[in-house]
Amino acid sequence: MHFSLLTNRNEQYWPSGSPDILFFTGTPAMHNLYSFSYVAGVNQSSMTYLVQDSSVIANFVLDSTGQMKRWLWNNDMKEWLLHCVFPGDPCDVYALCGPFSSCSNFSSPSCKCLQGFEPQSMEEGNLGDYTRGCVRRAPLLCGEKDGFLQLSNVQLPATPEPFAEGVGSAKECEVACLSNCSCVAYAYDNGCLVWKGVILNLKRLSYSPTGGGGSGVLYLRLAASELVTPNSEKRFKHAVVVILSSVAGFALISSIVLVLLRKFRRSSMVGASEAAQGFLVMFDYKVMRKATKDFSQKLGQGSFGTVFKGILPDSTAIAVKKLHHLPQEEKQFRTELSSIGMIHHVNLVRLRGFCSEGDRRLLVYDYMPRGSLDSYLFDDCSETLNWDQRFQIALGVARGLAYLHEKCRECIIHCDIKPENILLDVDMCPKIADFGMAKLISREFSRVLTTMRGTIGYLAPEWLCGSAVTPKADVYSYGLMLLEMISGRRNTDRSDDGKVVYFPLWAALKLHEGDVLCLLDGKLEGYAKVEELSRACRIACWCIQDQESRRPAMGQVVQQLQGLSSVSMPPIPGLLQKLAMDDRMISGITEYFSTSLETTESFSDNPSLNHSMVIG
């Protein structure tokens, strides 16, 4: 039993998942509103539900995005607020990535062709449309020359066919699929399942699914030319055995030596390894000193430390943050270890390890060859990011924040989102960095009272008034950064006569006038997808609302950026409305930005806009 959304009257668009004792597994958010009762019988099953609070006014709306949305009426604000959206995971949408493609929310792009396949349309894929899917590079030969590729940790594709003709083992299931020319994949889990024709809705997992569809191992049928040949595989296995045998003794001796060395060194350690809980590498200070050439290749400097480039003995490039000898550096060191040291995501910088010897504190990260986002936005000497690159970076950062806020065991508030803390790898994939100010919140609590932290120019109003903060503080900073990505200018600048001009006010006014193109970075010369530009501007203005309850969650921002959820016109934030009431302010801003748009002037050389002041 499950609830489904259908398309074309009979095609499944999204299933709710199977019911358990409390709720449908794919809709845990509904547990907050309803009490469910599920009874499974031999001939029939039934489910009943009761509204927990009869005073709550709510409705379901199936809108043009194909999503079922649950809205709650807020009597204080006199407006409908979005409570939950189904499907919340874009990968659960039927055939989103097309045939022979897999979907994952932990990679960019989310749709990727399976091994042995290539995009049917490269042009559409570059535009973000993957619905046509992928085609084989080499055709099947319909015989014993075909083979199977094992795909582990996947949510099995849609519409399998049970194969019950005397099949009692995985090997028999493989033979049955191989003997049928239309069979393209099989799986065996208490029974043989086969897929014929095409494969749809294959989902790559990084954790156990919360509902909807089985997960396990899929065996994909490929031509022999796409697979490792048996002889080469045997040679490889033989080589592995020889290598392992030859180094086994050395590894044993090395382990004994390491144990002895750690005993001698333990007195100089301060227990940082406990924070890492075995997930990180504990580097020797001498190794780091040699890797960084005595800390000579400086990459940058922040409030708590200086970052140097280094090369490990295996030629891996690293970035080493050497913390200053400040009273708060130990707290910053442990904060970073306890936050990003435990998690992995494609849009979070990877912390490889640390060094803690005496009073020396080092953090070792993957090296990001393209540097930080701010240099591409505000530095005239750097290459200009085109619109597609900016949009994908904005989406990647949103995914990273959504993971921190919603997917980790404890909610992690970054507290310092700004372009300087967004690093870019060789493929321009964004990585959120610098977790020294991060705050961890147990899932039992929704907010935390903490000292003000972050960078002036990106602080949410609740920081400034001393209120308890939530992940919505990161949302506010993200909205301000998104405006900077759109415009290629700092949000705050000074005109020639010394007056402060505030770009978000100009952006909100122009958005309401329907003139979003004037907000675009002049270096792009108007080359942008207007629909995406308008959507991004609306999202940014929703993110910088004064009331945190009005700001969207980062998971919702991801859906909105992907076009899976509509974005209404946001109101002008209250603080901006007060500025807008000053006619002189509006006149000055209009004159300033009109002039700067004509000359495409850069503001990055103005030292007053460095935004480097940090409040601990």
C-alpha positions as CSV (number, residue, x, y, z in Angstrom):
1,M,0.0,0.0,0.0
2,H,1.3,3.5,-0.9
3,F,0.1,6.8,-2.1
4,S,1.3,7.7,-5.6
5,L,1.3,10.7,-7.9
6,L,0.6,9.7,-11.5
7,T,1.5,11.4,-14.8
8,N,-0.3,10.6,-18.1
9,R,-3.0,9.0,-16.0
10,N,-1.2,5.7,-15.5
11,E,2.5,6.3,-15.2
12,Q,3.9,6.5,-11.7
13,Y,5.5,9.9,-11.0
14,W,6.3,9.5,-7.3
15,P,5.4,6.9,-4.6
16,S,5.0,7.8,-0.9
17,G,6.9,4.7,0.3
18,S,5.5,1.9,2.3
19,P,3.6,2.5,5.5
20,D,5.1,1.6,8.9
21,I,3.6,2.1,12.3
22,L,3.7,5.9,12.3
23,F,3.7,7.2,8.8
24,F,4.5,6.5,5.1
25,T,8.3,6.1,5.0
26,G,8.7,8.6,2.2
27,T,6.7,11.3,4.0
28,P,8.1,11.6,7.6
29,A,7.1,15.3,7.7
30,M,3.4,14.3,7.8
31,H,3.9,12.8,11.2
32,N,3.9,16.3,12.7
33,L,0.3,16.9,11.6
34,Y,-1.4,13.5,11.6
35,S,-1.6,10.4,13.7
36,F,-1.5,7.3,11.4
37,S,-2.8,3.8,12.1
38,Y,-1.9,1.0,9.7
39,V,-3.5,-2.4,9.8
40,A,-2.2,-5.1,7.5
41,G,-4.5,-8.0,6.8
42,V,-4.4,-11.2,4.8
43,N,-6.8,-10.1,2.1
44,Q,-6.7,-6.3,2.6
45,S,-4.8,-3.6,4.4
46,S,-6.1,-0.3,5.7
47,M,-4.7,3.0,7.0
48,T,-6.5,5.7,9.0
49,Y,-5.3,9.1,10.1
50,L,-6.4,11.7,12.6
51,V,-5.5,15.4,12.6
52,Q,-3.5,16.1,15.8
53,D,-4.5,19.7,16.1
54,S,-8.0,20.5,14.7
55,S,-7.2,24.3,14.9
56,V,-4.6,24.0,12.1
57,I,-5.8,25.1,8.7
58,A,-4.0,23.2,6.0
59,N,-4.4,22.0,2.4
60,F,-2.8,19.9,-0.3
61,V,-2.0,21.5,-3.7
62,L,-0.7,19.7,-6.7
63,D,0.9,22.5,-8.8
64,S,2.5,22.8,-12.2
65,T,5.9,21.5,-11.0
66,G,4.4,18.1,-10.4
67,Q,4.9,18.3,-6.7
68,M,2.3,17.8,-4.0
69,K,2.6,20.7,-1.5
70,R,1.3,20.9,2.0
71,W,0.5,24.5,3.0
72,L,-0.4,25.7,6.6
73,W,-2.2,28.9,7.3
74,N,-0.3,31.2,9.7
75,N,-2.9,33.4,11.3
76,D,-0.3,35.9,12.7
77,M,1.3,36.5,9.3
78,K,-2.0,36.2,7.4
79,E,-0.4,34.0,4.8
80,W,0.0,30.4,3.7
81,L,3.4,28.9,4.7
82,L,4.9,25.8,2.9
83,H,5.1,22.9,5.3
84,C,6.4,20.1,3.1
85,V,6.8,19.0,-0.5
86,F,6.5,15.6,-2.2
87,P,8.6,14.5,-3.8
88,G,11.3,16.3,-1.9
89,D,14.0,14.4,-3.5
90,P,14.3,15.2,-7.2
91,C,15.8,11.7,-7.9
92,D,12.5,10.2,-6.9
93,V,10.8,11.8,-9.9
94,Y,10.0,9.1,-12.5
95,A,12.5,9.0,-15.4
96,L,14.2,12.3,-14.4
97,C,17.5,11.2,-15.8
98,G,16.2,9.2,-18.7
99,P,17.2,5.7,-19.7
100,F,20.4,4.0,-18.6
101,S,21.4,6.9,-16.3
102,S,21.7,7.1,-12.6
103,C,20.7,9.9,-10.3
104,S,22.4,11.1,-7.1
105,N,21.9,14.2,-4.9
106,F,25.5,14.0,-3.8
107,S,27.2,14.7,-7.1
108,S,27.1,17.4,-9.7
109,P,25.5,17.0,-12.1
110,S,23.0,14.7,-10.4
111,C,22.4,12.7,-13.6
112,K,25.2,10.6,-15.0
113,C,25.4,7.9,-17.7
114,L,26.1,4.4,-16.5
115,Q,29.4,2.8,-17.4
116,G,29.4,1.7,-21.1
117,F,26.9,4.4,-22.0
118,E,27.1,8.0,-23.3
119,P,24.6,10.9,-23.4
120,Q,22.1,10.7,-26.2
121,S,22.2,14.5,-26.5
122,M,25.3,16.3,-25.3
123,E,23.8,19.7,-26.1
124,E,20.7,19.0,-23.9
125,G,22.9,17.6,-21.2
126,N,25.0,20.8,-21.1
127,L,21.7,22.7,-20.6
128,G,20.7,20.6,-17.7
129,D,18.1,18.5,-19.5
130,Y,18.9,14.8,-19.0
131,T,15.4,13.3,-19.8
132,R,16.6,11.7,-23.1
133,G,19.1,9.7,-21.1
134,C,22.0,7.7,-22.4
135,V,22.7,5.1,-25.2
136,R,25.2,2.3,-25.4
137,R,28.7,2.8,-26.7
138,A,28.9,-0.8,-27.8
139,P,25.8,-2.9,-28.8
140,L,25.0,-6.1,-27.0
141,L,25.9,-9.3,-28.9
142,C,23.1,-11.4,-27.4
143,G,25.2,-14.3,-26.4
144,E,27.9,-15.5,-24.0
145,K,30.2,-12.7,-25.0
146,D,28.1,-10.2,-23.0
147,G,28.9,-9.8,-19.4
148,F,27.6,-8.0,-16.3
149,L,28.9,-5.0,-14.3
150,Q,28.1,-5.0,-10.6
151,L,26.5,-1.7,-9.3
152,S,26.5,-1.7,-5.5
153,N,24.6,0.5,-3.1
154,V,21.9,1.6,-5.5
155,Q,18.2,1.9,-5.2
156,L,16.9,-0.5,-7.8
157,P,15.3,0.8,-11.0
158,A,11.6,1.1,-11.6
159,T,9.4,-1.6,-13.2
160,P,11.4,-4.9,-12.7
161,E,9.9,-8.2,-13.9
162,P,9.9,-11.2,-11.5
163,F,11.6,-14.3,-13.0
164,A,10.2,-17.3,-11.3
165,E,10.8,-20.1,-13.8
166,G,12.9,-22.4,-11.6
167,V,15.5,-19.7,-10.7
168,G,16.8,-20.4,-7.3
169,S,20.2,-18.7,-7.1
170,A,22.0,-15.5,-8.2
171,K,24.0,-17.6,-10.8
172,E,20.8,-19.0,-12.3
173,C,19.4,-15.5,-12.4
174,E,22.4,-14.3,-14.4
175,V,22.2,-17.2,-16.8
176,A,18.4,-16.6,-17.3
177,C,19.1,-12.9,-18.1
178,L,22.0,-13.7,-20.4
179,S,19.8,-16.2,-22.4
180,N,17.2,-13.5,-23.0
181,C,18.3,-10.9,-25.6
182,S,15.9,-8.3,-24.3
183,C,17.2,-8.5,-20.7
184,V,19.5,-5.6,-19.8
185,A,20.0,-6.1,-16.0
186,Y,19.2,-8.4,-13.2
187,A,19.2,-8.4,-9.4
188,Y,18.8,-11.3,-6.9
189,D,17.5,-10.8,-3.4
190,N,15.2,-13.6,-2.3
191,G,14.2,-14.0,-5.9
192,C,15.3,-13.1,-9.4
193,L,14.3,-9.7,-10.9
194,V,15.1,-8.8,-14.4
195,W,14.8,-5.6,-16.4
196,K,14.1,-5.6,-20.1
197,G,14.4,-2.9,-22.7
198,V,15.6,0.1,-20.7
199,I,16.5,1.0,-17.2
200,L,14.8,3.9,-15.5
201,N,15.1,5.5,-12.1
202,L,18.4,4.0,-10.9
203,K,19.4,5.9,-7.9
204,R,23.0,6.0,-6.4
205,L,22.9,6.1,-2.6
206,S,25.3,7.3,0.0
207,Y,23.1,6.3,2.9
208,S,20.1,4.0,3.4
209,P,17.0,5.3,1.6
210,T,14.2,6.6,3.7
211,G,11.5,4.9,1.7
212,G,10.3,4.1,-1.7
213,G,11.9,1.3,-3.8
214,G,14.3,-1.4,-2.8
215,S,18.1,-0.9,-2.5
216,G,20.8,-3.4,-3.2
217,V,23.0,-4.6,-6.0
218,L,22.2,-4.4,-9.7
219,Y,24.0,-6.3,-12.4
220,L,24.1,-4.3,-15.6
221,R,24.5,-6.1,-18.9
222,L,27.3,-4.8,-21.1
223,A,29.2,-5.8,-24.2
224,A,32.4,-7.7,-23.5
225,S,34.4,-4.7,-24.9
226,E,33.1,-2.6,-22.0
227,L,34.2,-5.0,-19.3
228,V,37.6,-6.2,-18.0
229,T,38.5,-9.4,-19.7
230,P,38.8,-12.6,-17.6
231,N,42.5,-13.0,-18.4
232,S,43.4,-9.5,-17.5
233,E,41.3,-9.8,-14.4
234,K,43.2,-13.0,-13.4
235,R,46.5,-11.3,-14.1
236,F,45.4,-8.3,-11.9
237,K,44.3,-10.6,-9.1
238,H,47.6,-12.5,-9.3
239,A,49.6,-9.2,-9.2
240,V,47.5,-8.1,-6.1
241,V,48.3,-11.4,-4.3
242,V,52.0,-11.0,-5.1
243,I,52.1,-7.4,-3.9
244,L,50.1,-8.1,-0.8
245,S,52.3,-11.1,0.1
246,S,55.5,-9.1,-0.4
247,V,54.4,-6.2,1.8
248,A,52.6,-8.1,4.5
249,G,55.7,-8.5,6.6
250,F,56.7,-4.9,6.1
251,A,53.2,-3.8,7.1
252,L,53.3,-5.8,10.3
253,I,56.7,-4.4,11.3
254,S,55.6,-0.9,10.4
255,S,52.5,-1.3,12.6
256,I,54.6,-2.3,15.6
257,V,57.0,0.6,15.0
258,L,54.0,3.0,14.8
259,V,52.6,1.8,18.1
260,L,55.9,2.3,19.8
261,L,56.3,5.8,18.3
262,R,52.8,6.8,19.3
263,K,53.5,5.8,22.9
264,F,56.6,8.0,23.0
265,R,54.7,10.9,21.4
266,R,51.4,10.5,23.3
267,S,52.6,12.9,26.1
268,S,52.8,15.8,23.6
269,M,49.4,15.2,22.2
270,V,46.3,17.0,23.5
271,G,43.7,14.5,22.6
272,A,42.8,15.8,19.2
273,S,42.6,12.3,17.9
274,E,39.6,11.8,20.1
275,A,37.8,14.5,18.2
276,A,38.6,12.8,14.9
277,Q,37.4,9.4,16.2
278,G,39.5,7.6,13.8
279,F,38.2,9.2,10.6
280,L,41.2,11.5,10.0
281,V,44.9,11.0,9.5
282,M,47.2,12.3,12.3
283,F,50.2,13.9,10.5
284,D,53.6,14.3,11.9
285,Y,54.7,18.0,12.1
286,K,58.0,17.2,10.4
287,V,56.2,15.6,7.5
288,M,54.0,18.7,7.2
289,R,57.0,21.0,7.4
290,K,58.7,19.1,4.6
291,A,55.5,18.9,2.5
292,T,55.0,22.7,2.6
293,K,58.8,23.5,2.1
294,D,59.0,24.9,5.6
295,F,55.6,26.7,5.1
296,S,56.9,28.8,2.3
297,Q,54.1,28.6,-0.4
298,K,51.4,30.8,1.1
299,L,47.9,30.6,-0.4
300,G,46.0,32.9,1.9
301,Q,45.5,34.2,5.4
302,G,42.4,34.4,7.7
303,S,41.7,35.5,11.2
304,F,42.7,32.3,12.8
305,G,45.5,31.0,10.6
306,T,47.5,31.1,7.4
307,V,47.1,28.5,4.6
308,F,50.0,27.0,2.7
309,K,50.3,24.7,-0.2
310,G,52.0,21.4,0.2
311,I,52.8,18.1,-1.6
312,L,52.6,14.7,0.2
313,P,55.1,12.0,-0.5
314,D,52.6,10.3,-2.9
315,S,52.5,13.6,-4.9
316,T,49.1,14.6,-3.6
317,A,48.6,18.3,-3.4
318,I,47.3,19.6,-0.1
319,A,46.4,22.8,1.6
320,V,47.7,23.2,5.2
321,K,46.1,25.7,7.6
322,K,48.6,26.7,10.3
323,L,46.7,28.2,13.2
324,H,47.9,31.2,15.0
325,H,48.9,31.0,18.7
326,L,45.7,32.7,19.9
327,P,43.6,31.8,22.9
328,Q,40.6,30.9,20.7
329,E,42.7,28.8,18.2
330,E,42.2,25.6,20.2
331,K,38.4,26.0,20.2
332,Q,38.6,26.8,16.4
333,F,40.8,23.7,15.9
334,R,38.4,21.4,17.7
335,T,35.3,22.9,16.1
336,E,36.6,22.2,12.6
337,L,37.6,18.7,13.6
338,S,34.3,17.9,15.1
339,S,32.2,19.4,12.3
340,I,33.7,18.7,8.9
341,G,36.0,15.9,10.1
342,M,33.0,13.6,10.4
343,I,31.2,14.3,7.1
344,H,31.7,13.9,3.4
345,H,29.9,15.7,0.6
346,V,30.8,16.7,-3.0
347,N,30.2,20.3,-2.1
348,L,32.2,20.4,1.2
349,V,36.0,20.7,1.3
350,R,37.6,17.5,2.4
351,L,39.5,17.6,5.7
352,R,42.3,14.9,5.2
353,G,43.8,15.1,8.7
354,F,45.4,17.2,11.3
355,C,48.6,17.7,13.4
356,S,48.6,18.4,17.1
357,E,52.1,18.4,18.7
358,G,52.7,20.6,21.7
359,D,51.3,24.0,20.9
360,R,51.3,23.4,17.1
361,R,48.0,23.1,15.4
362,L,47.6,22.2,11.7
363,L,44.6,21.3,9.6
364,V,45.2,19.4,6.3
365,Y,42.7,19.8,3.4
366,D,42.5,18.8,-0.3
367,Y,44.1,21.5,-2.4
368,M,41.6,23.5,-4.5
369,P,43.6,24.6,-7.6
370,R,41.1,27.3,-8.7
371,G,41.1,29.2,-5.4
372,S,38.1,30.9,-3.9
373,L,35.0,32.3,-5.5
374,D,35.6,36.0,-4.5
375,S,38.6,36.3,-6.9
376,Y,36.4,35.4,-9.9
377,L,33.6,37.8,-8.8
378,F,35.6,40.9,-7.7
379,D,39.1,40.6,-9.3
380,D,39.4,42.1,-12.8
381,C,42.6,40.0,-13.4
382,S,40.7,36.7,-13.0
383,E,38.7,35.0,-15.7
384,T,35.0,35.8,-15.8
385,L,32.5,33.2,-14.8
386,N,29.7,32.8,-17.3
387,W,26.1,32.5,-16.2
388,D,25.9,28.7,-16.3
389,Q,29.0,28.4,-14.1
390,R,27.6,30.9,-11.6
391,F,24.3,29.1,-11.5
392,Q,25.9,25.7,-11.0
393,I,28.1,27.1,-8.2
394,A,25.1,28.6,-6.5
395,L,23.3,25.2,-6.8
396,G,26.3,23.3,-5.4
397,V,26.7,25.6,-2.4
398,A,23.0,25.3,-1.7
399,R,23.3,21.5,-1.8
400,G,26.3,21.6,0.6
401,L,24.4,23.8,3.1
402,A,21.3,21.6,2.8
403,Y,23.4,18.6,3.7
404,L,24.9,20.4,6.7
405,H,21.5,21.6,7.9
406,E,19.3,18.6,7.1
407,K,21.3,15.4,6.5
408,C,24.0,15.2,9.2
409,R,23.5,13.5,12.5
410,E,23.7,16.9,14.2
411,C,22.6,20.1,12.4
412,I,25.7,22.1,11.5
413,I,25.4,25.9,11.1
414,H,28.4,27.2,9.2
415,C,28.1,30.8,10.5
416,D,30.4,32.3,7.9
417,I,29.1,31.9,4.4
418,K,30.7,34.3,2.0
419,P,32.6,34.1,-1.4
420,E,36.0,33.8,0.3
421,N,34.9,30.6,1.9
422,I,33.7,28.9,-1.3
423,L,36.6,27.1,-3.0
424,L,36.6,25.7,-6.5
425,D,38.2,22.5,-7.7
426,V,39.6,21.9,-11.2
427,D,36.1,21.3,-12.6
428,M,34.7,24.5,-11.0
429,C,32.7,22.4,-8.5
430,P,32.2,24.5,-5.3
431,K,33.4,23.4,-1.9
432,I,32.3,25.1,1.3
433,A,35.3,25.7,3.4
434,D,36.5,27.2,6.8
435,F,34.3,25.6,9.5
436,G,36.2,27.2,12.4
437,M,33.1,29.2,13.4
438,A,30.6,26.4,12.8
439,K,28.0,25.6,15.5
440,L,26.6,22.1,16.0
441,I,23.0,21.7,17.2
442,S,21.4,18.5,18.4
443,R,18.3,17.4,16.4
444,E,16.4,17.8,19.7
445,F,16.8,21.5,19.6
446,S,15.8,24.0,16.8
447,R,18.0,26.9,17.7
448,V,21.0,27.8,19.8
449,L,22.1,30.9,21.7
450,T,25.7,31.7,21.0
451,T,28.1,34.6,20.7
452,M,28.0,36.6,17.5
453,R,30.2,35.2,14.9
454,G,30.7,35.7,11.2
455,T,31.8,38.4,8.8
456,I,30.3,41.9,8.7
457,G,28.3,42.4,5.6
458,Y,26.9,38.8,5.7
459,L,25.4,38.7,9.2
460,A,21.7,37.9,9.7
461,P,19.6,40.4,11.8
462,E,19.2,37.9,14.6
463,W,23.0,37.9,15.2
464,L,22.9,41.7,15.6
465,C,20.1,41.7,18.1
466,G,21.5,38.8,20.2
467,S,18.7,36.4,19.5
468,A,19.1,32.6,19.4
469,V,20.1,31.5,15.9
470,T,19.0,28.7,13.6
471,P,20.3,27.4,10.2
472,K,18.3,30.3,8.7
473,A,21.3,32.5,9.6
474,D,23.3,30.6,6.9
475,V,20.3,31.1,4.6
476,Y,20.6,34.9,5.0
477,S,24.3,34.9,4.3
478,Y,23.7,32.6,1.3
479,G,21.1,35.1,-0.1
480,L,23.6,38.0,0.2
481,M,26.3,35.9,-1.5
482,L,23.9,34.9,-4.3
483,L,23.3,38.6,-5.0
484,E,27.0,39.1,-5.3
485,M,27.3,36.2,-7.7
486,I,24.6,37.6,-9.8
487,S,26.0,41.2,-9.9
488,G,29.7,40.6,-9.6
489,R,29.9,43.4,-7.1
490,R,30.1,43.7,-3.3
491,N,26.7,44.2,-1.7
492,T,28.0,47.3,0.1
493,D,30.2,50.1,-1.5
494,R,30.9,53.8,-1.2
495,S,30.2,56.3,-3.8
496,D,32.6,59.0,-4.8
497,D,31.1,61.4,-2.2
498,G,31.6,58.9,0.6
499,K,28.0,57.7,0.9
500,V,27.3,54.1,1.6
501,V,25.3,52.4,-1.2
502,Y,23.6,49.0,-0.6
503,F,23.1,46.8,-3.6
504,P,20.4,44.4,-2.1
505,L,18.0,47.4,-1.8
506,W,18.6,48.2,-5.5
507,A,18.1,44.5,-6.4
508,A,14.8,44.2,-4.5
509,L,13.4,47.4,-6.1
510,K,14.4,46.3,-9.6
511,L,13.1,42.8,-9.0
512,H,9.6,44.3,-8.2
513,E,9.9,46.5,-11.3
514,G,10.5,43.4,-13.4
515,D,13.9,44.6,-14.6
516,V,16.3,41.8,-13.5
517,L,18.7,42.1,-16.4
518,C,20.0,45.3,-15.0
519,L,21.2,43.4,-12.0
520,L,23.4,41.1,-14.0
521,D,27.2,41.5,-13.9
522,G,28.1,43.9,-16.7
523,K,31.0,41.6,-17.7
524,L,28.5,39.0,-18.9
525,E,27.1,41.6,-21.4
526,G,23.5,40.3,-20.9
527,Y,24.3,36.7,-21.7
528,A,22.2,34.8,-19.2
529,K,19.1,32.6,-19.1
530,V,16.5,35.2,-18.1
531,E,14.2,32.6,-16.4
532,E,17.1,31.3,-14.2
533,L,18.2,34.9,-13.5
534,S,14.8,35.9,-12.4
535,R,14.4,32.7,-10.3
536,A,17.8,33.3,-8.6
537,C,17.0,37.0,-7.8
538,R,13.7,35.9,-6.2
539,I,15.4,33.2,-4.2
540,A,18.0,35.6,-3.0
541,C,15.4,38.2,-1.8
542,W,13.5,35.4,0.0
543,C,16.7,34.4,1.7
544,I,17.4,37.9,3.1
545,Q,14.0,38.4,4.7
546,D,14.2,39.9,8.2
547,Q,12.1,37.3,9.8
548,E,13.8,33.9,9.7
549,S,10.5,32.1,9.5
550,R,10.0,33.7,6.1
551,R,13.3,32.5,4.7
552,P,13.3,29.1,2.9
553,A,15.2,26.1,4.2
554,M,18.3,25.3,2.1
555,G,16.6,22.1,0.9
556,Q,13.8,24.2,-0.5
557,V,16.3,26.5,-2.1
558,V,17.9,23.5,-3.9
559,Q,14.5,22.5,-5.3
560,Q,13.7,26.1,-6.3
561,L,17.0,26.5,-8.1
562,Q,16.4,23.2,-10.0
563,G,13.0,24.5,-11.1
564,L,11.2,21.7,-9.1
565,S,9.4,24.3,-6.9
566,S,7.9,27.6,-7.9
567,V,9.3,30.8,-6.4
568,S,6.7,33.6,-5.7
569,M,7.6,37.3,-5.7
570,P,9.2,38.0,-2.3
571,P,8.2,41.1,-0.3
572,I,10.9,43.8,0.1
573,P,12.5,43.0,3.5
574,G,11.5,45.3,6.3
575,L,15.0,46.7,6.8
576,L,15.2,47.5,3.1
577,Q,11.8,49.1,3.2
578,K,13.0,51.6,5.8
579,L,15.9,52.5,3.5
580,A,13.4,52.7,0.6
581,M,11.4,55.3,2.4
582,D,14.4,57.7,2.2
583,D,14.0,59.4,-1.2
584,R,17.5,60.7,-1.1
585,M,18.8,57.2,-0.5
586,I,16.9,55.9,-3.5
587,S,18.0,58.8,-5.7
588,G,21.6,58.3,-4.8
589,I,21.5,54.5,-5.3
590,T,19.7,54.9,-8.6
591,E,22.3,57.4,-9.9
592,Y,25.2,55.3,-8.6
593,F,24.2,51.9,-10.1
594,S,23.0,53.5,-13.3
595,T,26.4,55.0,-13.8
596,S,28.3,51.9,-12.7
597,L,26.2,49.7,-15.1
598,E,27.2,51.9,-18.0
599,T,30.9,51.8,-17.1
600,T,31.0,48.2,-15.7
601,E,33.2,49.6,-12.9
602,S,34.8,47.1,-10.5
603,F,34.7,47.7,-6.8
604,S,37.1,45.0,-5.7
605,D,40.0,47.4,-5.4
606,N,38.3,49.5,-2.7
607,P,40.0,48.5,0.6
608,S,36.9,49.6,2.6
609,L,35.0,46.6,1.0
610,N,37.4,43.9,2.1
611,H,34.8,42.6,4.5
612,S,37.6,40.9,6.4
613,M,36.6,41.9,9.9
614,V,35.5,38.8,11.8
615,I,33.7,38.8,15.1
616,G,34.6,35.8,17.2
